[in-house]
Each structure stands twice: as C-alpha cells, then as structure tokens.
C-alpha cells in the first residue's frame, strides 16, 4: 500500500510475542483484513489483537493509544479497544507495537445497522461525551488544526483526479470551505477518523469505536465527516442536530471530507475500498449543499 511500509505476517507476530509476551505466543494468530492504512492488525486467540505500525507516520500512535485510551474509555458510551500490553522495537520489527483487546462486532456498514437514525444519534452521543472530557495535556494531531492548512494538499489532489469525481465541483465546494471561520473556542477531544471502517456494530446497533491513532485535542469539526461517508440524509440531519454545532463547524467538516481527494490518486491502485469510501463521501457533500 505504501512504498516504504514495513512487511508483517503472522510468523513475525508470533516471534515478537515469543520474545516479549510469551504467555500469548502459542495462541492462534490470524491477520485481520482491513482497508486501514496505518497499522497491520492480527487477531491473537479469542480476546486479543496485535497492532503493528506499517508506516513511519503511524509509529507514535501506539504510545498515544496506550497513554490515553484508559483515560478516555470510562467516559464513553461505546466500547474502545483498551491496551493490554506494549511491545518494544527489536531486530525483527523496528517500531513500538501494541497488544489490545479484541472487540467483537462487524464493520458498521449501513446494511448492518437496523436504524441509521438511531445509529447517528448514538454516535452523536459518543462524540459529545468525548468532547466533554478534560482536554488538559491531551495530544495534538493535524486533524484538529484549521482546515485551511490543507489547502495546498487538496488542490494537488484535485489535479491528480482521473474523473473519479467532478473536479470543478470539488474546487467550488473547497473554495466555500476556505471562507468558513476557524474554530475559536477551547480545544476539545476528537477521534479524528470516524468512518464505518472504524466503527463496529452488533445486533444492528453501534457497539464500539476502534483505531484511535488520529485522536487528539483541537477543533473537532472532523467528527462530522461521517455524516456524508456513512449516513443517509435523514440520519445526517439527525446527527447534525444532535451534535448541536454551528454552520461554520459543519462547513469545516465538509472540508475534511473533501481532503479525501488527495487520497484518491495515492490509493487508487492499492486500496480500492478506501478510495470508494472517499468518493462516496465527496459525492454526498457535492449533492447536499446544506
């Protein structure tokens, strides 16, 4: 997927466990199929997962999740994959890695949600609870910075399109985003990558939020991007109303959807699932100016 990513496989995971956490080394190990771009994930036994950073930019995420998920989890209405153990770099693998809880469930695609409006309200309650947690000393991430810092990246992404989406319409929508005021309130917690790929569903309802590598404190406008990538219009409206956010935040959230235009040429040949998700969300923004 990335030219400089680190190769991993189940044999590597077993060697790492034998070296550092031998109590789990004899358990079955299976790679988890995922469209995620930052980590390789392996299920270990019934209750554990190993997360291995596959690219340099994700290396710091391990320590962040180990530090902050135990702090955040007690305040949240949906489950999160709590850390169980940390792994250190060694000759076989050059980066820190982690062992976390395996959470049951399936990716929260629309066909697995009995009531999309109910799911939107449940997710909004989760986002509100996350925003209410004390942000003191919390980590920062670029996804909590002003959306305008992505201007050059988005315009380069538009230039790299091959007709997947309407370049002129994206340019017009992006220009509108650039007129939205920056967040001028106190920084708040955000997950930073809410999509069906990072939500789990059980029995027709949302059950967990996974992959916290992009979490931080700052402007939480990016939490609205799932309104276009997952929810149909009625659930999208319910999500916005339940979040009780202003027009500028909603517009900046559209901007975060449009930043996906940069990922379309980057992942065009290596991650078609992710590209399809980005195209679907962008088209929803372009079709819904509200």
Buried (B, 14 or more C-beta within 10 A) or exposed (E): BBEEBBEBEBEBBBBBBEBBBEEBBEBEBEBBEBBBBBBBBBBBEEEBBBBBBBBEEBBBBBBBBBEBBEEBEEEBEBBBBBBBBBBEEEEEBEBBBBBBBBBEBEBBEEEBBEEBBBBBBBBBBBBBBBBEBEBEEBBEBEBBBBBBEBBEEBBEBBEBBEEBBBBEBBBEBBEBBBEBEEBEEEBBBBBBBBBBBBBBBBEEBBBBBBBBBBBBBBBBBBBBBBBBBBBEBEBBBBBBEBBEBEEBBBBBBBBBBBBBBBBBBBBBEEBEEBBBBBBBBBBBBBEEEE
